[in-house]
Amino acid sequence: MKKININAVKFGTVVSLSIDGKLQKKSCKTSEEANTLFKAILKAKEKPTDENVKGIYALLCEKIRVARKAGLEADPANGEVYLAGFNTPLPQLLIDVIEEYTDNKYPIDAIINFWKLLMINPDKRVRNTLFNFIKIHDFSITDAGYMVVYKAVDYKDRVKREKTFEEYVSNQVLHVKKDWKCSPKKYVVYKSNDSGEYGIAKVETVENWDEDDKGIEVMGNLGELYKAIFDGVIDDKSTVPVYTDKHTHTMTIMLGKPVQQARKECNGDPAEDCSNGVHVGCTAYVNSFGNNCDAVLVCYVNPMNVISVPKSECSKMRVCEYFPVAVATYKDQKIDVIEQKYFEDDYINYEVEELEQLITKVQAEELPIEAAINSESETRSLEEMMKILSTRLIDIE
């Protein structure tokens, strides 16, 4: 057992403590709190095990107490809290949420995965403010840790059109998964020969239909059709919709394809709401911006790709990449809000490739991510970055 010098004195509700010459002092709110702390100190002085000494620090510092309860690590020297094995400090709000989840025995995987991705982000300001931005606005987080966001877009060709077959498939997949809590692979898409309208029905139902008698054409399995859209192999019966941004009309946006802008070209200044970078937002942002848009896309954002969290009450943020997964229903200035996990595997495949590239850069002793304009410079070691990147890659492979 390592020898530790512990000395303390208690005056009413004030406890003064020295551990190996480092002075600590706490003014407790009640006599009971002071007595509990002093007894813990006396216990550790008699038997100075790591557990007993950590118990003192937990009573001295609320953040350390929460860390111990939630299975996190804490540095008694600075009071910072860390995910076990890492040296990137958690922001206070995230610590509070982890405590709440732990107390209520809520599943915590989504929160931890979100933080593991946010740890990769090279801008300290973003790491410290993004979770609070999520709390203020109606963003949600998938099990893999991605943010669910929205993007108001126009058609690339700027011609007002009827809803395409691909958009119908996209909306029905959302409907089946969100409202019916069912797999899209259990449904078939068909088209009426008379009206030209599309519909869906269960696979076993359609198997008993005579297409000629029903006056329909079976287009295919809903789940497989959606996958085909992502893979870009829809046949000549339809054209995969291509969208563009509302501001410049220069970007090409398609379902299942990451929309990117080089991080070094993006502006990380949180005081500038509109600047270089691609913008996404919550429902409030799209509701105020999307009245004249052709479509609203449901997108994923990897927290590592957030460039700037606004200081103002603005409900949009600047990112260097987002991943469109579906067309949302947008009617009467209201989006059909997505609250559960959707299509994560499609984005994870892209993330794996990106992580492997970043790890290669670290192995070459290079900073893995270029800094954005006006961002807060990276100060963490390459060793820490390698640990973060490798852990995330192991988690999702």
N, C-alpha and C positions, 0 to 999 in steps of 0.2 A: 504494500500500500504506500503510495506516494505521500511523503510528509508535507502537510499544509499547515501553515500558521494561521490560526483563526482567533481573533479577539473581538469582543463586542461589549457594549454597555447600553442599558436601556434606561431612558428617563421618561416616564409616563408613556406617551404614544410615539416618542422619538427613539429610534434604534440607530446607533452608530456602530459600524462594523469595519474590520480590517481583515482582508484575506491576502496573505503573502505580501503585506505592506500596502496593498491598494485599499484606500479608504472608500467606504460607502456609507450613505446616510439616508434613512427613510423616515418621513413624518407620516405615520399611519393615521387613518381616518378614525379608528376606534381602538380601544384598549385591547379588545379581542384580537384584532389584526396584529397589533404590536406584540402581544403575548405569543401568538402563533409563530411569528417571525423569529422572536428571541428563542423560543424552544427549538425551532429548526436549527438555529445557529449553534446552540449548546449541543444538540445531537451531532451535528457535523464536526464540532470541535472534539467531541469525545471519540467519534468514529468518522474520520474524514474521507469517506468513500466518494467516488465520482457522483454517485446517485444522490448522496446527502448534500454535497456541495451544489450540485445542479438544483436541488430543491430550494436552497437559499436564494439563488439567483432568480428562480421562478417566482418567489415571494417578493423579491425586490423589484422586479420588472414585469409588467402586465404582458408585454409581447413575448417574453421568455416563458411565462406561465402558459400562454396560449400555444406556443410552439411545442412545449412538452406534451400538452394534452392532445395535440393534433398530429404528433409524430414527426414534427419538423425539428430543425436544428436552430440553435441560437448562439450568438456570440455575446457572452456577458460583458465583454469589454466595450462594445458599442451598442448593444441592445438590438442588433439587426437579426432578422429571422430568415432562414434559408430552407429550401427544399433539401432534404437529406442528401449529402454528397456534393452539393454545389456551393458556389460562393457569390451568387447573384442575389442580392437581398430582395425579398418580397415587399411590395407596397402594403401599407397598413390596411387598406380596404380589402385586399385579397386575404390577408391574415384573418380579418374579421369574418369574412365569408367562409373560410375554411373552418374556423371555430364553430360557426353556426351549423355547417354541414355535419361536422363531427358530433356536436351535441345532439343533433336530431337524427343521426345515423342515415343521412342522405347519401346517395351514391356520389362520390367525389371525383370520379375519373375525368369527367369533362373539364372540371376546374383545373385539375392538375395538368391535363394535356394542354389546355389553353396556356397555362403558365410556362410549360416546357417550350412551347412555340414562341411565346413572348420573350423568354430569356434569350432566344436567338437574335431578336431585334437589336441592332447596334445602338439605337438611340435611347439613352437613359430616360429622357423625358417621356417618351412613349411608354416605356416599361412601367413608369410610375403613374401614368394618368389614364391609360387605355381602359382599365377595368372600371374606373369611376365613370368614364364616358358610357360604357355599356350599361351601368346601373341607372344613369340619368335617362338614357334613351331606350327604346324597346328593341334592343338587339338580343338575339339568343345565341347559344353556343352549342355546337354539335358534340357528340361523344368524343370525336377525334380532336376537339379543341378549336375548330374553325368557327369564325363568326358568320352568322347568317345575315346578309345585308341585301339591299335592293338598289337597282339601277334603272332610271328612266331612260329609254332609248328611242331612236327613230329607225325606220327602215333605211338601209343603205342607199336604195335607189330613189328614196324620197317619194315613192308612189303609194298612195293610200290603197291598201288591198284588204280583201277579206282574209280572215284567219286561215293560215296555211295548215296543211295536214300535220306538219311537224309541231306546230304550236298546239294543235288540238291534242296530239299525243302527249306533249309535255304537260298540259293542263290536267289531262285525265290521270296521268301518273301521280301528280301532286294530290289530286282528289282521292284516288284510291288509297294512297298511303296515309294521307292526313285524316280524311274523314271516315274511311271504311277500315282503316288499320289492317290493310290486306296487301298481299304481294301483287304487283302489276302482272306478273306472269300467269296469274289465275284468270286473266281477262283477254278477250279478243276484240279487236277493232274491226268494225264493218262499215260499209258505205251503202246508202240507199240508192238504188238505180234511178228512182223517180226524182227525189229531191236533191240528191248529191250530198246530203248531210251525213255526218259520221255519227256512230254510236258505239257503245261497248256492251259486252255481255260476258257472262262467265264461260270459260272454256267448255265445260260439260254441257252447257245449254246450247252453244253453237254447234257442237258435235252432232246434235240431233236435228239440226235445221237442214232444209233443202234450200240452197241459195237461190235457185230459180223460182221456187215457190214463194219464198220470202221477198224476192225482188231486191236482193242485196249482193254485195261483193265483199267477201272476207279479206281484209287488208293484212291481217297477221296478228301475232301475239303482242299484246300491249307492252310487256316488258322487253321483248326482243326488238320491237320497233323503236323503243326509246334508246336501247343500246346501239341500234344501227344509226340513229341520229348522231350520237356521240362519236361513233366510229366513222361517220361520213360516208356510209354505204347505202343510203336510201336510194331506191331505183329512180328511173326517169318519170315515174308517175307524179312526183312532187319535186319541189326545189327547196332545199334547206334554207330557212330564212337567214338573211344576213342583216345585222343591225349596225348602227353607228351612234356615236355620242351626239347629244343634242347641242353641245356648245360649238364644236368645230366641224362636225360632219366629216371628219377625216379618218376616224378609227374604224376598224373592221371587227365586229363583235358577233360571235357565233356560240351557240350552246356547246358546252363541253370543251371549249378552247380558252386557255388563260388569256386574259387581256393584260398586257404588260407595258410598263414604261421604265426605262433604266433608272435605277434608284439615284444615281449621281446627277440625273437631270431634274429630280423632284425637289421641291422646297419643303424642308422640315420645320420651318418657322410656324409655331402654333398660333401666332398672332395674326397670320394671314390666312383668312378663310378660303380665298380663291387664289390659287397659284399653280405652279407646275406640278403635275401629278394627275392621277386619275381619281375621280371622286365617286364615292358610294355613300349611302346613308340608310337611316332607319325609315319607318313608315311616314313619320312627320315630314322628313325631307322630301320624299317622293310625292306625298300628298300635296305639298305646296309647289312642287316643281314639275309634276308629271301630267298636268291637265291636258296639255296638247301633245303628249308623247304618243308614239305608236304602240309601245309595249312597256311593261315593267318586268325586269328580269330578277329572279331570285338568284343570288350569288353567294359564294363562299369567299371569305378573306382569311388568309393565314395571318395570325397576329405578327409574325416576323416581317410581314410585308406592309405593315402600317407605317406611313411616313410622318404623319402629323395628326395629333388630336387637338381640335380647336379649343382655344381659351374661351371663346365666346359661347353663347347658347346655341350656336349653329349645330344642326343635327346631321351634318355630313362630315366625313373625314377624308383625308388624302392618303392614298395607298399607291404602291408601285405594281400591284397585281391583284386582280380578282378573277374568280372562276364562275362564269354563268352556268347554272344547272337547270333552270326551267323558266318558263314564262308564267308569271303570277296573274291571278285574276285581279283586274283593277277596274272598279266600277263605283260611280258616285263618290269619287275621291277617297276610296277605301281599298286597301290591299288585303287580299286573303293572306293573313299573317301565317308564316311557317314557324312552327314551334318545336318540331321534332327533327330527328336526324334523317337526312336525305342524301343519297348519292355520294356518300363520303368516299367510297372506294374509287370513284372516278378521279377525285382530286388527289387522293393519297398516292396514286400512281405517279402523278406529276411531282409531288412532294419528295418521293423517294429519289427520283433522278436529281432533283435540286440539292437534297442533302448530301448525296454522294459527291456532287461537284464541289460543295462547300468544304467537305472533309478533305478532299484532294488539295484544296488551296491551303488549308491549315497544315497539312502534312508537308507542304512546300514552304511552311513558315510565312504564309501570307495572311493578312486579314481576310476572312472569307467573304465579307459583304462590304461593298463600296458605300461610303457615307453619302447621305443626301445633302443637298445644299442647306446651309444653316442648321444642320443637325448638331446634337451634342456628341462630341467625339468619343469613340470607344476607348475605355480604359482597362477593360478586363484582359486577362492573359490569354494567349492562344491555347494554353492547357485547359482553361475553363471552357473556352469555346468548343474545343474538341470533345470534352466530356458531354456538353449539352447536345451537340450535333449527333454524336455516336449513340447517346441514350435514346434520343428521339427516333433515330433510324432503327434501333433494336426494337423499340416499342411497337412500331407499326409494320415491321416486316414479318 
